């Protein structure tokens, strides 16, 4: 097993290497939590031993972000500390903690436990993925469902943060959709959603992450896009939907309109997560609807 060791003290690192190196394990020394990210993204290492007292874990929010980087491959975090931490002040996000100085046998036992837990987690993840794959995509629109979108967009956000790229998220909602459903029936409502979904697909990039958030609400994350460029994408979608006519039996063709809210970030901080980004975009969308609909509201974060 490949074990990352976030330890800046050469003596402490030597103790870890002496206790764990061998045929079964390979120690990968790192000096910052950021250096662990490529190993987690690639799945090369899923086990981190880190010095809680001297590393940057306290300020980087790494333990929270690491869980979202590659959800299919869970990571195990073992912290070492020279302090006897009380239960109420233990760091959150870790799997285990061991107090220094520790015996080699104790560290080996902790690693053995971690191996069993990771093996079990992998088995559970495989079973979960098999179930999730049955419901990853929305049957009506063929877009990602909420759960799949959250997972994919979280990865997009992390990649953009690491590459220092901007990112934007567009939330779209059909204007007066409830009235359309109540007046013309559920089948017509479904036709509207399919038309809107097809327009979003046609007016966005092939590799953009698109999801059906709920009901008549859609979300679209645009890596490397900010401000006016994100507005142009939303404008193309709104214009495309507005130019579409939906046939209704014994009624004039239905003219559908949508509202859009955009949340744009030029520089992604470590405190930003995808839930916050989606919420900001949905708030902007609500403001667009309150202003009369069929328009865009842009919010910079």
VOGU-3710 file (C-alpha; in Angstrom, 3 decimals, decimal comma):
1> xxxxxxxxxx> 0,000/0,000/0,000  1,242/3,492/-0,854  1,118/5,721/2,220  1,564/9,488/2,033  3,461/10,912/5,001  2,907/14,619/5,654  5,760/15,112/8,090  8,318/17,949/8,046  10,378/16,640/10,937  13,107/14,346/9,486
11> xxxxxxxxxx> 13,313/12,304/12,688  9,560/11,698/12,819  9,524/10,823/9,114  12,360/8,363/9,649  10,376/6,667/12,446  7,362/6,264/10,153  9,503/4,917/7,329  11,311/2,526/9,659  8,052/1,213/11,092  6,136/0,818/7,829
21> xxxxxxxxxx> 8,519/0,499/4,892  8,904/-2,945/3,407  7,323/-5,284/0,894  3,794/-4,353/1,902  4,120/-0,551/2,046  5,707/2,329/0,182  6,090/5,676/1,968  5,550/8,832/-0,096  7,000/11,841/1,786  5,155/15,162/1,235
31> xxxxxxxxxx> 5,603/18,547/2,891  2,202/20,209/2,212  -1,355/18,922/2,008  -1,597/20,263/-1,553  1,014/17,718/-2,649  -1,376/14,939/-1,624  -4,066/15,998/-4,110  -2,563/14,452/-7,289  -2,152/11,093/-5,537  -5,791/11,171/-4,425
41> xxxxxxxxxx> -7,076/12,302/-7,832  -5,256/9,460/-9,564  -6,189/6,922/-6,894  -2,497/6,136/-6,426  -2,684/6,593/-2,663  -5,669/6,546/-0,335  -3,860/6,675/2,998  -2,350/9,751/4,633  -0,367/9,953/7,854  -0,039/13,614/8,860
51> xxxxxxxxxx> 1,483/15,581/11,704  -1,408/17,623/13,084  0,868/19,891/15,112  3,224/21,121/12,389  1,478/20,566/9,032  -0,833/22,948/7,167  -3,930/20,802/7,795  -5,331/23,290/10,299  -5,565/26,099/7,742  -5,997/24,329/4,397
61> xxxxxxxxxx> -9,347/22,571/5,030  -7,683/19,662/3,257  -9,440/16,938/5,210  -12,842/18,233/4,083  -11,785/18,783/0,475  -9,986/15,453/0,204  -13,235/13,575/0,744  -14,774/15,300/-2,291  -11,848/14,918/-4,684  -12,446/11,291/-5,576
71> xxxxxxxxxx> -15,560/10,000/-3,760  -15,293/6,619/-5,486  -11,948/6,019/-3,763  -12,265/6,859/-0,040  -9,183/8,229/1,723  -8,051/7,304/5,233  -6,390/10,012/7,346  -4,315/9,118/10,405  -3,094/12,097/12,418  -0,130/12,141/14,764
81> xxxxxxxxxx> 0,071/14,627/17,631  2,243/15,264/20,652  -0,770/16,449/22,630  -3,367/14,439/24,498  -6,393/16,004/22,830  -9,656/16,130/24,703  -12,693/14,670/22,965  -14,289/18,077/22,454  -11,335/19,600/20,624  -10,309/16,742/18,358
91> xxxxxxxxxx> -9,853/17,797/14,724  -12,755/16,897/12,458  -12,396/14,913/9,255  -9,732/12,470/10,391  -10,248/8,706/10,697  -7,800/7,984/13,505  -5,286/9,767/15,723  -2,173/8,509/17,491  -0,105/10,316/20,086  3,629/10,748/19,668
101> xxxxxxxxxx> 5,946/9,193/20,653  4,428/5,921/19,463  5,835/2,431/19,161  6,386/0,902/15,737  4,022/-1,954/16,640  1,239/0,502/17,520  1,609/2,318/14,214  1,577/-0,985/12,313  -1,621/-2,002/14,093  -3,285/1,288/13,156
111> xxxxxxxxxx> -2,245/0,806/9,520  -3,632/-2,747/9,512  -6,960/-1,455/10,792  -6,937/1,255/8,114  -6,294/-1,347/5,395  -9,304/-3,379/6,492  -11,507/-0,289/6,612  -10,380/0,872/3,166  -10,998/-2,583/1,745  -14,491/-2,620/3,202
121> xxxxxxxxxx> -15,143/0,940/1,991  -14,084/-0,038/-1,530  -16,472/-2,982/-1,529  -19,286/-0,767/-0,324  -18,401/1,909/-2,900  -18,571/-0,638/-5,716  -21,989/-1,810/-4,554  -23,173/1,785/-4,165  -21,935/2,751/-7,636  -23,822/-0,169/-9,114
131> xxxxxxxxxx> -27,001/1,186/-7,531  -26,200/4,812/-8,363  -25,543/4,010/-12,007  -29,162/2,979/-12,308  -30,251/6,497/-11,330  -27,355/8,696/-12,420  -29,289/10,207/-15,310  -32,734/11,754/-15,278  -35,023/9,623/-17,455  -36,905/12,554/-18,987
141> xxxxxxxxxx> -34,020/14,851/-19,963  -31,021/12,464/-19,930  -29,166/15,011/-17,779  -27,398/14,066/-14,561  -29,587/13,790/-11,494  -28,871/15,982/-8,496  -26,595/13,497/-6,757  -24,465/12,831/-9,825  -24,257/16,542/-10,658  -23,054/17,385/-7,156
151> xxxxxxxxxx> -20,331/14,777/-7,393  -19,171/15,817/-10,866  -19,351/19,573/-10,251  -17,420/19,216/-6,981  -14,616/17,601/-8,964  -14,802/20,398/-11,570  -14,579/23,011/-8,827  -11,544/21,336/-7,288  -9,766/21,039/-10,642  -10,426/24,713/-11,407
161> xxxxxxxxxx> -9,198/25,732/-7,970  -5,955/23,821/-8,389  -5,413/25,251/-11,895  -6,281/28,819/-10,747  -9,081/28,989/-13,314  -12,361/30,894/-12,965  -15,646/29,037/-12,869  -19,328/29,890/-13,280  -22,527/28,067/-12,476  -25,818/28,791/-14,237
171> xxxxxxxxxx> -29,167/27,926/-12,666  -32,123/27,929/-15,075  -35,827/27,733/-14,309  -38,869/27,633/-16,618  -41,087/30,676/-16,100  -44,657/29,880/-15,004  -44,074/26,155/-15,269  -46,740/25,316/-12,679  -49,314/27,237/-14,688  -48,298/25,361/-17,839
181> xxxxxxxxxx> -48,608/22,021/-16,038  -51,957/22,885/-14,444  -53,428/24,323/-17,646  -52,209/21,917/-20,305  -51,384/18,779/-18,333  -48,333/16,825/-17,256  -47,525/15,544/-20,755  -47,225/19,091/-22,071  -45,091/19,949/-19,042  -42,805/17,050/-19,897
191> xxxxxxxxxx> -42,603/18,262/-23,510  -41,536/21,687/-22,238  -38,795/20,194/-20,076  -37,479/18,104/-22,957  -37,365/21,147/-25,248  -35,539/23,213/-22,615  -33,115/20,358/-21,954  -32,350/19,951/-25,665  -31,737/23,690/-26,001  -29,357/23,698/-23,016
201> xxxxxxxxxx> -27,487/20,794/-24,563  -27,303/22,465/-27,987  -26,154/25,846/-26,643  -23,492/24,590/-24,214  -20,112/22,927/-24,734  -20,078/19,130/-25,190  -17,982/18,641/-22,047  -19,970/20,965/-19,744  -21,515/19,330/-16,686  -25,335/19,696/-16,823
211> xxxxxxxxxx> -27,892/18,477/-14,315  -31,603/18,511/-13,649  -31,707/19,983/-10,177  -35,410/19,647/-9,389  -38,653/19,803/-11,358  -38,215/22,519/-13,962  -34,841/23,713/-12,651  -31,531/22,964/-14,353  -27,903/23,630/-13,389  -24,863/24,001/-15,617
221> xxxxxxxxxx> -21,247/24,421/-14,463  -18,776/26,181/-16,776  -15,097/25,663/-15,988  -12,809/28,462/-17,183  -15,735/30,818/-17,849  -16,615/33,977/-15,932  -18,902/37,012/-16,016  -19,905/38,228/-19,469  -18,879/34,953/-21,142  -21,165/33,009/-18,811
231> xxxxxxxxxx> -23,935/35,520/-19,585  -23,499/34,810/-23,302  -24,078/31,104/-22,683  -27,228/31,852/-20,671  -28,423/34,301/-23,334  -28,036/31,671/-26,050  -30,091/29,213/-24,007  -32,826/31,748/-23,213  -33,016/32,868/-26,855  -33,089/29,265/-28,044
241> xxxxxxxxxx> -35,952/28,358/-25,719  -37,841/31,562/-26,580  -37,610/30,730/-30,277  -39,184/27,303/-29,797  -42,899/26,636/-30,179  -44,495/23,653/-28,449  -47,621/22,248/-30,056  -50,649/21,892/-27,790  -53,777/20,060/-28,950  -56,661/22,445/-29,786
251> xxxxxxxxxx> -54,561/25,402/-28,564  -52,124/27,875/-30,154  -48,447/26,815/-29,944  -46,961/27,402/-26,507  -44,211/30,003/-26,188  -41,866/28,998/-23,357  -39,500/31,314/-21,478  -36,800/30,703/-18,861  -34,931/32,732/-16,258  -31,260/32,306/-15,412
261> xxxxxxxxxx> -29,035/33,099/-12,456  -25,250/33,012/-12,664  -22,661/32,754/-9,897  -19,125/33,542/-11,107  -15,824/33,187/-9,275  -12,539/34,607/-10,550  -10,407/33,026/-7,828  -11,682/29,964/-5,991  -10,867/30,004/-2,284  -10,413/26,885/-0,176
271> xxxxxxxxxx> -13,617/27,732/1,699  -15,763/27,627/-1,448  -17,707/24,437/-2,061  -20,149/23,437/-4,777  -23,209/23,686/-2,500  -22,421/27,342/-1,858  -21,896/27,985/-5,561  -25,220/26,399/-6,475  -27,035/28,330/-3,767  -25,612/31,663/-5,011
281> xxxxxxxxxx> -26,674/30,849/-8,582  -30,181/29,870/-7,467  -30,487/33,102/-5,488  -29,500/35,031/-8,606  -32,073/33,064/-10,606  -34,776/33,972/-8,081  -33,916/37,648/-8,526  -34,250/37,273/-12,297  -37,710/35,743/-11,864  -38,752/38,422/-9,354
291> xxxxxxxxxx> -37,780/41,061/-11,929  -40,263/39,598/-14,422  -38,545/36,500/-15,757  -37,126/35,745/-19,199  -33,849/37,371/-18,172  -30,491/36,844/-16,474  -29,075/37,996/-13,158  -25,309/37,748/-12,684  -23,654/37,534/-9,266  -19,900/37,659/-8,605
301> x> -18,587/35,830/-5,553
//
